[in-house]
Amino acid sequence: MTDTARPTGITRALILIALGMGGFAIGTTEFAAMSLLPYFADGLNIDEPTAGHVISAYALGVVVGAPVLAVLGAKLPKRTMLLLLMAAFAVFNVLSALSPNYEMMLVFRFLSGFPHGAYFGVAALVAASLVAPNKRAQAVSLVLLGLTIATIIGVPAASWLGQTLGWRWGFGIVGGLAALSVFLNFLFTPKDTPDPKASPLRELTALKKRQVWLTLFMGAIGFGGMFAVYTYVTSVVLQVIEAPEWTILVVLAVFGCGITVGNLVGAWLADKALMPAAAGILIWSTINLLIYPTAAEHLWTLCISVFMIGGTNGLSPALQTRLMDVAEDAQTLAAALNHSAFNVANALGPFLSGLAITAGLSLTATGYVGACLAFGGLIIWAIAMWDEKRSRKLASVPAE
């Protein structure tokens, strides 16, 4: 899209709001499910470790669904993809709310995760097309802003509904938010013509590129640190600090504020210096996760700590933009896979923290688990930089 063809002012704002509403719906269900875990475990007559499989099922749905739907939808207009993906998301969240038992809940949460990554991937490409190249990360961050605002407003609201009216309302409200997103995207997202050269095979070429895989691994490992802590923060509030139940909503909202600030600041830094920004965020995350076990002993220091850890979310727009640079003609699949990677992190962080707790470590030791993951992401960043430098050096050597 050329500079003259790009929408400006209120038109661009309405498009970004429409795209962001889908992110708001997705963020609400992704994070609220963790805080609702004790309630739907009780409602479905299962223990909490078993209920954790429901969260993992959603993450697995994202991991599987993102590449599958991105490839299958390669020839569809992006606007059509957005509408179909969010409509499916609405239906499966309503079905999750109506689940009669654990087995059906597991199936519907898996299917709810299917549209997640593909929606964000397509929405990110649409947002990036609205602005100049040096503003791409900030445009992507505005789509992700819907997700981060969900952690401030949507997640506490869904958690409150779950606590007061029943856990089913926490999932049912997401269906309504997703339906609103369908309506807004239908009204404001511009119609587009798919690239005539687009095809499932062309999208699959992304899987041949080392830099795509290294970027995905960076997110899958490095971002796992935040989830290692987030999943168990409710238990820390109740069992370690022994604070009143209402303080959970405060802590979750503070975490959401950190995620939102991290998203915006990380995007701004990424537009200035993309890969140095990614490294800085991973270092920031490692340090703050190491501090977390000490900070988690008191409510006010816990709030400061989770706000800082939330800043890790600045990695998301940075890596999304990086994938646009290294994927070449396979943009949709690469953009969607970014969210598969983050949901690998969503599954990996809680899994490793759970192993640590089962082994006898305290709930606050999840900070140390998270720090190891964040540092692992930094190591992968260093490998990616070495590989890129090596590839450029080899490309500059004249053939004999």
C-alpha positions in Angstrom: 0.0 0.0 0.0 1.5 3.4 -1.0 1.6 6.4 1.3 -1.2 8.1 -0.7 -3.4 5.0 -0.6 -3.0 4.6 3.2 -6.0 5.7 5.2 -5.4 8.4 7.7 -7.0 10.1 10.7 -10.3 8.8 12.0 -10.5 6.1 9.2 -7.3 4.5 10.3 -8.3 4.8 13.9 -11.6 3.0 13.3 -9.8 0.2 11.5 -7.3 -0.3 14.3 -10.2 -0.2 16.9 -12.0 -2.9 14.9 -8.8 -5.0 14.8 -8.1 -4.4 18.4 -11.5 -5.5 19.6 -10.7 -9.0 18.4 -7.5 -8.8 20.4 -9.6 -7.7 23.4 -11.8 -10.7 23.1 -8.9 -13.1 22.7 -6.9 -11.6 25.6 -9.9 -11.7 27.9 -10.4 -15.5 27.5 -6.7 -16.4 27.3 -5.8 -14.8 30.6 -9.1 -15.0 32.5 -9.1 -18.8 32.1 -6.1 -18.9 34.4 -7.8 -16.8 37.1 -11.0 -18.8 36.7 -9.3 -22.2 37.0 -10.3 -22.9 40.7 -13.9 -22.1 39.9 -14.4 -24.2 36.8 -12.4 -27.0 38.4 -15.0 -27.0 41.2 -17.9 -26.6 38.7 -16.8 -29.6 36.6 -15.8 -31.7 39.7 -12.2 -32.0 38.8 -9.0 -31.1 40.7 -6.9 -28.0 39.8 -4.0 -29.9 38.1 -6.6 -31.6 35.8 -8.3 -28.2 35.2 -4.9 -26.9 34.1 -5.2 -29.2 31.1 -8.1 -27.0 29.9 -5.7 -24.0 29.7 -3.1 -26.2 27.9 -5.8 -27.3 25.4 -6.4 -23.7 24.4 -2.7 -23.1 24.0 -2.4 -26.3 21.9 -5.3 -25.1 19.8 -3.4 -21.9 19.0 -0.2 -23.7 18.2 -2.0 -26.1 15.8 -4.6 -23.7 14.4 -2.4 -20.8 13.5 -0.3 -22.5 10.8 -3.2 -24.7 9.5 -5.6 -21.8 9.1 -2.9 -19.4 7.7 -2.0 -21.9 5.0 -5.6 -22.9 4.2 -6.7 -19.2 4.0 -3.7 -18.1 1.8 -6.0 -17.2 -1.2 -8.7 -15.5 0.8 -9.0 -11.7 1.2 -7.6 -10.6 4.6 -10.9 -9.0 5.6 -12.8 -12.2 4.9 -10.3 -14.2 7.0 -10.7 -11.8 9.9 -14.5 -12.2 9.9 -14.5 -16.0 9.6 -11.8 -16.4 12.3 -13.6 -14.2 14.8 -17.0 -15.7 14.1 -15.6 -19.1 14.9 -13.9 -17.8 18.0 -17.3 -16.5 19.2 -19.1 -19.8 18.6 -16.5 -21.9 20.4 -16.3 -19.6 23.5 -20.1 -19.8 23.9 -19.9 -23.6 23.6 -17.1 -23.5 26.2 -19.5 -21.7 28.6 -22.1 -24.4 28.0 -19.8 -27.4 28.4 -21.6 -30.1 30.4 -18.4 -31.9 31.5 -14.6 -31.8 31.6 -14.2 -33.8 28.3 -16.4 -31.4 26.3 -14.7 -28.4 27.9 -11.4 -29.7 26.8 -12.6 -30.1 23.2 -14.2 -26.6 23.0 -11.2 -24.8 24.6 -8.9 -26.5 22.0 -11.2 -25.4 19.2 -11.5 -21.9 20.7 -7.7 -21.6 20.4 -7.7 -22.4 16.7 -8.5 -18.9 15.3 -6.3 -17.1 17.8 -2.9 -17.0 16.1 -4.3 -16.7 12.6 -6.4 -13.7 13.6 -3.5 -11.9 15.2 -1.3 -12.7 12.3 -3.7 -11.4 9.6 -4.6 -8.4 11.8 -1.0 -7.5 12.2 -0.4 -7.5 8.5 -3.5 -5.3 7.9 -2.3 -2.9 10.6 1.3 -2.7 9.2 -0.1 -1.9 5.8 -1.8 1.2 7.2 1.4 3.0 8.1 4.9 3.8 6.8 7.5 1.0 7.2 9.3 2.7 10.1 6.0 2.7 12.1 5.1 -1.0 11.7 5.9 -2.2 15.2 3.8 0.6 16.7 0.9 -0.3 14.4 1.1 -3.9 15.4 1.2 -2.9 19.0 -2.1 -1.0 18.6 -3.7 -4.3 17.5 -2.1 -6.0 20.5 -3.3 -3.1 22.7 -6.7 -4.8 22.6 -5.2 -7.9 24.2 -3.2 -5.9 26.8 -6.2 -3.7 27.7 -8.1 -7.0 28.2 -5.6 -7.8 30.9 -6.6 -4.6 32.7 -10.3 -4.5 32.2 -11.5 -7.7 30.5 -9.7 -10.2 32.7 -10.7 -8.7 36.1 -14.3 -8.3 34.8 -14.4 -11.9 33.6 -12.9 -13.0 36.8 -15.4 -11.0 38.8 -18.3 -12.5 36.8 -16.8 -16.0 37.4 -16.6 -15.4 41.1 -20.1 -13.8 41.5 -22.3 -15.3 38.8 -20.5 -18.5 38.0 -17.5 -19.4 35.9 -19.6 -20.0 32.7 -20.2 -16.2 32.5 -16.5 -15.6 32.3 -16.4 -17.6 29.0 -19.8 -16.6 27.7 -19.0 -12.8 27.8 -16.1 -13.5 25.5 -18.5 -14.8 22.9 -20.3 -11.5 23.0 -17.0 -9.5 22.7 -16.0 -11.7 19.7 -19.4 -11.1 18.0 -18.9 -7.3 18.5 -15.5 -7.7 16.8 -17.1 -9.4 13.8 -19.5 -6.5 13.5 -16.8 -3.8 13.8 -14.5 -5.5 11.3 -17.4 -5.9 8.9 -18.1 -2.1 9.1 -14.6 -0.6 9.1 -11.9 -3.0 7.8 -11.4 -2.2 4.2 -12.1 -4.8 1.5 -9.0 -6.1 -0.2 -7.9 -8.3 -3.1 -5.7 -11.2 -2.3 -2.3 -11.4 -4.0 -2.8 -13.5 -7.2 0.5 -15.2 -6.5 -0.6 -16.3 -3.0 -0.9 -20.0 -2.3 -0.5 -22.5 0.5 2.8 -23.7 -1.0 4.2 -20.1 -1.0 3.2 -19.7 2.6 5.0 -22.9 3.6 8.3 -21.5 2.3 8.5 -19.6 5.6 9.4 -23.0 7.2 12.6 -23.2 5.1 14.1 -20.0 6.7 16.4 -20.4 9.7 15.7 -16.8 10.9 12.0 -17.5 11.0 12.6 -20.5 13.2 15.1 -18.7 15.4 12.6 -15.8 15.9 9.9 -18.2 16.8 12.1 -20.1 19.3 13.0 -16.7 20.8 9.4 -16.1 21.6 8.5 -19.6 22.6 11.3 -19.8 25.2 11.9 -16.2 26.2 8.2 -15.3 26.6 7.6 -18.4 28.8 9.1 -16.6 31.8 6.2 -14.3 32.1 3.6 -17.1 31.9 5.6 -19.1 34.4 4.7 -16.5 37.0 1.3 -15.3 35.7 -0.4 -18.7 35.9 0.4 -19.0 39.7 0.0 -15.4 40.8 -3.5 -16.0 42.1 -2.3 -18.9 44.2 0.6 -16.7 45.5 -1.9 -14.0 46.6 -4.1 -16.5 48.4 -1.6 -19.0 49.8 1.7 -17.1 50.3 0.6 -13.6 51.1 -2.8 -14.8 52.4 -4.5 -11.6 51.1 -8.3 -11.2 50.7 -9.8 -12.7 47.6 -10.7 -9.3 46.1 -7.0 -8.3 45.9 -6.6 -10.9 43.1 -8.4 -8.5 40.8 -6.1 -5.7 41.8 -3.0 -7.7 41.2 -4.3 -8.9 37.8 -5.1 -5.4 36.8 -1.6 -4.2 37.8 -0.1 -7.1 35.8 -2.3 -5.9 32.9 -1.0 -2.3 33.2 2.6 -3.6 33.0 1.7 -5.7 29.9 0.1 -2.7 28.2 3.0 -0.3 29.0 5.5 -3.0 27.9 3.6 -3.4 24.6 3.7 0.3 23.7 7.2 1.0 24.9 8.6 -2.2 23.3 7.0 -1.3 20.0 8.4 2.2 20.1 11.9 0.8 20.8 11.5 -1.8 18.1 10.8 0.9 15.5 14.0 2.6 16.6 16.3 -0.5 16.8 14.5 -3.8 16.3 16.8 -6.5 17.5 18.6 -4.5 20.2 15.1 -3.8 21.6 14.3 -7.5 21.7 17.6 -8.2 23.6 16.9 -5.4 26.1 13.4 -6.7 26.9 14.8 -10.2 27.5 17.4 -8.9 29.9 14.8 -6.8 31.6 12.6 -9.9 32.0 15.4 -12.0 33.4 16.3 -9.5 36.1 12.8 -8.8 37.2 11.9 -12.6 37.3 15.0 -13.1 39.6 13.7 -10.4 41.9 10.1 -11.9 42.0 10.5 -14.6 44.7 11.6 -11.9 47.2 9.1 -9.4 46.1 6.2 -11.9 46.2 6.3 -12.0 50.0 4.2 -8.8 50.4 1.2 -7.5 48.5 2.6 -4.0 47.5 6.0 -5.4 46.4 4.2 -8.1 44.5 2.2 -5.5 42.6 5.4 -3.6 41.7 7.1 -6.9 40.6 4.2 -8.1 38.4 4.0 -4.7 36.8 7.7 -4.9 35.9 7.4 -8.5 34.7 4.5 -7.5 32.5 6.9 -5.3 30.5 8.1 -8.6 28.9 5.1 -8.2 26.6 7.2 -5.6 24.6 8.7 -8.6 23.0 5.5 -9.4 21.1 5.4 -6.4 18.6 9.2 -6.6 18.2 9.2 -10.3 17.1 6.1 -9.8 15.0 7.9 -7.1 13.1 11.0 -9.2 12.9 9.0 -12.0 11.2 7.8 -9.5 8.6 11.4 -8.8 7.7 12.6 -12.4 7.5 9.6 -14.2 6.1 9.7 -12.5 2.7 6.7 -13.8 0.6 5.3 -16.0 3.4 4.0 -13.2 5.6 0.7 -14.6 6.7 2.1 -17.9 8.0 5.0 -16.3 9.7 2.8 -13.7 11.4 0.4 -16.4 12.6 3.2 -18.6 13.8 4.4 -15.8 16.1 1.3 -16.5 18.2 1.8 -20.2 18.1 5.2 -19.5 19.6 3.8 -17.4 22.3 1.3 -20.1 23.2 4.1 -22.6 23.3 5.4 -20.2 25.9 2.0 -20.1 27.6 2.1 -23.9 27.9 5.8 -24.3 28.7 6.1 -21.7 31.4 3.2 -23.1 33.6 4.3 -26.7 32.9 7.9 -26.1 34.1 6.7 -24.1 37.1 4.3 -26.9 37.9 7.1 -29.4 37.9 9.1 -27.1 40.3 6.2 -26.8 42.7 5.5 -30.6 42.5 9.2 -31.2 43.4 8.7 -29.3 46.6 9.7 -25.7 45.7 7.6 -22.8 46.8 5.0 -21.0 44.7 7.3 -18.0 44.5 10.1 -20.1 43.0 8.2 -19.8 39.7 10.2 -16.6 39.3 13.5 -18.5 39.1 11.9 -20.9 36.5 10.8 -17.8 34.5 14.2 -16.2 34.7 15.8 -19.3 33.2 13.4 -19.2 30.3 13.9 -15.5 29.7 17.7 -16.0 29.7 17.2 -19.0 27.3 15.4 -16.6 24.9 18.4 -14.2 25.2 20.7 -17.1 24.2 18.6 -17.8 21.1 18.7 -14.0 20.3 22.5 -14.2 20.3 22.4 -17.3 18.0 20.1 -15.5 15.6 22.4 -12.5 15.4 25.4 -14.7 14.9 23.6 -16.6 12.1 22.5 -13.4 10.4 26.0 -12.0 10.5 27.4 -15.2 9.1 24.9 -15.4 6.3 25.6 -11.8 5.3 29.3 -12.5 5.3 28.9 -15.6 3.1 26.6 -13.7 0.7 29.2 -11.0 0.3 31.9 -13.5 -0.8 32.1 -13.6 -4.6 31.5 -17.0 -6.2 34.6 -18.5 -7.8 
